[in-house]
Amino acid sequence: MKTLQALTRPNIWRLQPYSSARDEYKGQAASVFLDANENPYNTPNNRYPDPLQWELKKNLGRLKHIEPEHIFLGNGSDEAIDLLFRAFCEPREDNVVAIDPTYGMYQVCADINEVEYRKVLLDDRFQFSAESLLRAADEHTKLIFLCSPNNPTGNDLDADEIDRLLRRFDGLVVLDEAYNDFSDAPSFLSRLDAYPNLIVLQTFSKAWGCAAIRLGMAFASADIIGILTKIKYPYNVNQLTQNQALEMLHRYYEIERWVDMLKKERGRLEQVFATLPCVTKVFPSDANFFLVRVTDAVRIYNYLVGEGIIVRNRHTVSLCGNCLRITVGTRMENDALVTALQKYKI
Ligand SMILES: *Cc1c(COP(=O)(O)O)cnc(C)c1O
């Protein structure tokens, strides 16, 4: 790997971050807070939240077996993705490489930050090769984006190939594990120590059932986390979100139960879908959604909307012609979808 300084934009490397009132005050028990121009009334929401979310990181770290220094928390994973561009990619000069198809936010953030986005098509099993990603990269490639299980294809990426890429690429590899809770493949979190160029993204939006609170996680070396922390908004994760996340961390066993139910439902749905006349292929999934090829994606999508059922039309996405992406819902929701599709006339 290149040095972190060589990978970081010079202005970011030099940046002196904003120091908030609560950054300056550390330790020392105190009960009178007259430092941050807050209103003393309307507790408990009158105070600024902890800018570094220590309590939450400590509890999260215990669950994930990671030290808090290796954790960044943001307003959704989307914040971490955006900050990665802003920290490492010089607009109009640097570029990033990503698998295609994949999660749309990588390209949107690249476009917003005016960073060239290079796509490398997956193969017909929706797998990638480290070799082809490295071929697309050059000396201005700062980040390579992987997503496993991948969205919208649903499959895990080949772990040996991810290892190979981490060993051979001299920039940073961003591995988005938003759906890893639903997969039998182990997370790459345990390999952070082995790979200083690895950044793992996870989120509270999927298995944790907290899309509304907007909380994303990035795990990486303490130095990389330090850079993200330096450039984030001082109070990027609000107190209500921190409270709710702590509450959910104490109820982790419920998440395990949800994940088990959703995986069972996924298996059941995949079997039923294989028997539907309008379905031509069900792609195997390691996530809480699956991709299906149908006889006419646009027509079936519109038919389902008429039935009050919304799925994701992926017809225009690379390799996904005539494909719909189906999120696994409750038993009742899934049955409503199946009943509607059984009624549908091709
Ligand atoms: C849903 C999803 C996320 C989650 O984004 P948040 O901003 O944390 O809600 C991240 N990555 C992928 C691939 C996703 O599908």
The ligand as a Tripos MOL2 file, in Angstrom:
@<TRIPOS>MOLECULE
LIG
   15    15     1     0     0
SMALL
NO_CHARGES

@<TRIPOS>ATOM
      1 C1        -28.9250   -0.0410    1.8990 C.3       1 LIG1
      2 C2        -27.4780    0.0030    1.6010 C.ar      1 LIG1
      3 C3        -26.6240    0.7660    2.3930 C.ar      1 LIG1
      4 C4        -27.1430    1.5320    3.5590 C.3       1 LIG1
      5 O1        -26.9770    2.8780    3.4430 O.3       1 LIG1
      6 P1        -27.3710    3.7700    4.7140 P.3       1 LIG1
      7 O2        -26.9620    5.1360    4.2690 O.co2     1 LIG1
      8 O3        -26.5600    3.2600    5.8660 O.co2     1 LIG1
      9 O4        -28.8330    3.6190    4.9470 O.co2     1 LIG1
     10 C5        -25.2690    0.7350    2.1320 C.ar      1 LIG1
     11 N1        -24.7750    0.0040    1.1220 N.ar      1 LIG1
     12 C6        -25.5730   -0.7430    0.3430 C.ar      1 LIG1
     13 C7        -24.9860   -1.5670   -0.7240 C.3       1 LIG1
     14 C8        -26.9460   -0.7510    0.5480 C.ar      1 LIG1
     15 O5        -27.7310   -1.4800   -0.2510 O.3       1 LIG1
@<TRIPOS>BOND
     1     1     2 1
     2     2     3 ar
     3     2    14 ar
     4     3     4 1
     5     3    10 ar
     6     4     5 1
     7     5     6 1
     8     6     7 2
     9     6     8 1
    10     6     9 1
    11    10    11 ar
    12    11    12 ar
    13    12    13 1
    14    12    14 ar
    15    14    15 1
@<TRIPOS>SUBSTRUCTURE
     1 LIG1         1 GROUP 0 **** ****
